Amino acid sequence: NSTTFIVPAEIFPARLRSTCHGISAAAGKLGAIVGSFGFLYLAQNKDPAKVDHGYKAGIGVRNSLFILAACNFLGLGSTFCAPESNGISLEELSGENDDGEAAAPAHARTVPV
C-alpha cells in the first residue's frame, strides 16, 4: 500500500501526479490479478494424476510460495529505491522550477491538458 498510494503522491511531478498515480494504482491491480491466476496455475500438483480437472501439472504449493516470497523481497527492495521527499516541496523535488525562468504567480498558472 505504501508503494502504490503514499509514495506516488509524494514523488511524482505535480503536473503529472494524478495521471501517474492512476498508472501506479492500475499496475498494482494488474500485478494482483497476474499473481492470483499465476499462483492458481503454478500451485497445481507436480503429479499429473493429482491435478485438478482442466489444469496442467504445476510446480506445487511449496515452490509457488517460494516464488511469491522472492517477489515480495523484490518489491521490498524496489520500495527502498524510491526517493524520499524529506520535507522538500514537491516542486523543488521534481525540479519543475529549475528552468531558469521566474515562477509564474499562483493566480497565473494553468493546468496542462
ZIWOTA-V195914 format. One record per backbone hydrogen bond with DSSP energy under -1.0 kcal/mol. NH is the residue of the N-H (numbers start at 1). CO is the residue of the C=O. Records with the same first field share a line. If there is no record, write none. Layout:
NH: CO  CO
This chain:
5: 1
7: 2
10: 7
11: 7
12: 8
20: 16
21: 17
22: 18
23: 19
24: 20
25: 21
26: 22
27: 23
28: 24
29: 25
30: 26
31: 27
32: 28
33: 29
34: 30
35: 31
36: 32
37: 33
38: 34
39: 35
40: 36
41: 37
42: 38
43: 39
50: 47
55: 52
58: 45
59: 42
60: 42  44
64: 60
65: 61
66: 62
67: 63
68: 64
69: 65
70: 66
71: 67
72: 68
73: 69
74: 70
75: 71
76: 72
77: 73
78: 74
79: 75
80: 76
82: 79
88: 85
93: 89
94: 90
95: 91
96: 91
98: 95
108: 105
